[in-house]
Amino acid sequence: MNLDGVLAKVEEAGGVAVFTVKDLRDAADAQRAGSDVMKRVSEALNSQNHGHLPRRLPTRADQRVVVYNQVRSVGMVIHATAKVIAAEGLVRNYEDLGDAEAAAAASTEADAMLSVFTLLPSMVATAPENSSDAPLKSAGC
């Protein structure tokens, strides 16, 4: 399987799929899943509007990675959630360093990102019933 195969599996799975690092390494046609290889995989996925969790790809072959399409509703939720978590981590780091001004600025940024979640009900309400995002609607999201 190559990168196109990874992207195809994500689409077949409705916009989100789980792979091992070995799967992604093989898709990159590499012998080892070193940091350079995984960085290339990450850049290739990002260039195709796909994200992944964890945000920094691991290098151990048996570790799992979630790959998602950032354009689909479920991918947007995952992407927004990951960004908020990262921003909140930044707030904690600034607080630990005693930089209240930087912590406040990062907190404002995190709050702005959280506002995306207020849009979710309207996104789901307008999603066509026959779209691949319909499971979100049936789950009450």
N, C-alpha and C positions, 0 to 999 in steps of 0.2 A: 504494500500500500504506500502511495506517495502522499504528498500534502493535499492534492486534489481528492484523494480517497478519504482523508481525514475530514475535509470540508463536506464531502458528500455524506459521510456517516452522520455528521452533525445535522445536516438538513433532513436526512431520513429519520432522525430521532426527534424531530420537531424543533431544532434550534439549539439543543444542548446534548452533549455526549461526554462520556468518561473514557479516557484512554490511559494507558500506562505510559511512563516515560519511554519504555522500550518501544511502544507503538510509534511514538512521536520521533524517536531516534531513527527507527527504521524508515519512517516517512521522509526523513531528511537524508536518507541513504548514507548514514554515518555508522562507523564501527563502535564508537563510544558516545555516551551522552554527557560529554563535557560541557562546561559552562558556555564555551563558544558555540557549540552545536545547538544547545538549548536557547541561546540568545538568538541565533538565526531562525530557529523554529518560531520563537515568540514574534520576531519581526515579520516573518512570513504570514503568520496568523493575523497579526494586527493589520497588515497591509490588505487583507481580505475581509476587513470588518469583523474579525473574530477576536474574542478575548479568551483568557484562560485564568483559572484559579488552581493553584496559588499564582499570584501575580509574578513572582519570580519562579521560573520553572525549575523544579528539582533535577538532580542528576542521577539519582539512584533508580535503576531500571524498573523496579517493582512499585514505585510510587505512582499514585493516580493523579490525573490532571483532568479538570473539567474544562472542556472547550465549548464556547457558546458563540452564537451569532449575535453581535451587538445591535443589529438592525431589527431583529424580531423582538416582540414584546417581552418575552421571558429573558432574552439576552440583555435587554435594556435594564430590567430589574436587577439582574445579577451584576451588571457593570456598575450601576448606580450604587448598589449595596457595597461592592468592593471599594469604590471611591470614598464612600462615607466612612467605612471602617478605617481606611488608610488615613483620612483626614483626622479622625478621632484619635488615632495613634499619634499623629503629629501634635495634636493638642496636648496629649499626656506627656510627650517628650519635652515640649516647651515648658509645661508646668513643672516637670521634674528638674529642669534646668533653671527654674526661677524666673523665666522670661514671661511675665504676665501679659505684656503688650503683644508679643508674638502668639501666645496662647489664645488671646482674645481674637486676634485676626484669623487664626486657623479655625477657631470655633465658629466665627461668622461664616467662613467658607463652608464648613461642615453643615451648618444650618441651611445655607443656600442649596447645598446638594440634597439635603433631606426634603426640600420642597418638591423635588421631582416625584416623591412618593404620593403627593397629593393629586398628581395627575393620573395615577394608575386607574382609579375607578372609571374615569372617562375614556381612557385608552381601551380598557376591557369592554366597556359598554358599546363602543363603536367598532370593535373587532367583528368581522363577518363570522357568522356561525360556522361556515365551512372552512375557515382558515385554520392553519396549523396551530394558531394561538388559541383556538377555542377551548382547549383544556383549562386555560387560565380562568375563563369565564365560568366554566362548569365547577371549578374548584372554589368559586366565590371570591376570586381575587379581583 
